[in-house]
């Protein structure tokens, strides 16, 4: 996922989350907000409860790869924040990807 498609600033995370438009399941919470510009952006948040820095970065890399394959950034006019929940750690990549796909479909519609 290119840096152009990432939400990076803390203020942007806060403004998207403060709009309180969210969908959730047992493994992910997805906050969304409409975007006036042409491409989508995604921010990923992983709590310290999920492991040390190495583990959290691994989870972020996995989620970025999932998002890259699930979203067309050029046509989706949304900013998304994905928060990973604790049960994510105990499951396979493909199972987590299916659950993220369901959560993203709800958030984008």
HUKA-V737873 format. One record per backbone hydrogen bond with DSSP energy under -0.5 kcal/mol. CO is the residue of the C=O (numbers start at 0). NH is the residue of the N-H. E is the energy in kcal/mol with one decimal. If there is no record, write none. Layout:
co=CO nh=NH e=E
co=CO nh=NH e=E
This chain:
co=1 nh=4 e=-1.5
co=2 nh=5 e=-1.5
co=4 nh=41 e=-2.7
co=5 nh=7 e=-0.6
co=8 nh=12 e=-2.0
co=9 nh=13 e=-2.5
co=10 nh=14 e=-2.4
co=11 nh=15 e=-2.1
co=12 nh=16 e=-2.5
co=13 nh=17 e=-2.4
co=14 nh=18 e=-0.7
co=15 nh=18 e=-0.7
co=16 nh=19 e=-1.6
co=19 nh=21 e=-0.8
co=20 nh=31 e=-2.5
co=22 nh=29 e=-3.2
co=26 nh=84 e=-2.8
co=27 nh=24 e=-2.4
co=28 nh=30 e=-0.5
co=28 nh=82 e=-3.0
co=29 nh=22 e=-2.0
co=30 nh=80 e=-2.4
co=32 nh=78 e=-2.7
co=40 nh=79 e=-2.7
co=41 nh=6 e=-1.8
co=42 nh=81 e=-3.3
co=44 nh=83 e=-2.4
co=46 nh=49 e=-1.5
co=47 nh=50 e=-1.2
co=51 nh=55 e=-2.6
co=52 nh=56 e=-2.4
co=53 nh=57 e=-1.8
co=54 nh=58 e=-2.2
co=55 nh=59 e=-2.3
co=56 nh=60 e=-2.3
co=57 nh=61 e=-2.2
co=58 nh=62 e=-2.6
co=59 nh=63 e=-2.7
co=60 nh=64 e=-2.0
co=61 nh=65 e=-2.2
co=62 nh=66 e=-2.8
co=63 nh=67 e=-2.5
co=64 nh=68 e=-1.5
co=65 nh=69 e=-1.2
co=66 nh=70 e=-2.3
co=70 nh=72 e=-0.9
co=71 nh=74 e=-0.8
co=71 nh=75 e=-1.6
co=72 nh=39 e=-2.4
co=74 nh=76 e=-0.7
co=75 nh=77 e=-1.0
co=76 nh=34 e=-2.1
co=77 nh=40 e=-1.5
co=78 nh=32 e=-1.7
co=79 nh=42 e=-2.5
co=80 nh=30 e=-2.6
co=80 nh=82 e=-0.6
co=81 nh=44 e=-2.9
co=81 nh=83 e=-0.5
co=82 nh=28 e=-2.0
co=83 nh=46 e=-0.6
co=84 nh=87 e=-1.6
co=85 nh=88 e=-1.6
co=86 nh=89 e=-0.9
co=87 nh=90 e=-1.4
co=91 nh=95 e=-2.2
co=92 nh=96 e=-2.4
co=93 nh=97 e=-1.9
co=94 nh=98 e=-1.9
co=95 nh=99 e=-2.4
co=96 nh=100 e=-2.3
co=97 nh=101 e=-1.8
co=98 nh=102 e=-2.1
co=99 nh=103 e=-2.7
co=100 nh=104 e=-2.2
co=101 nh=105 e=-1.8
co=102 nh=106 e=-2.0
co=103 nh=107 e=-2.6
co=104 nh=108 e=-1.6
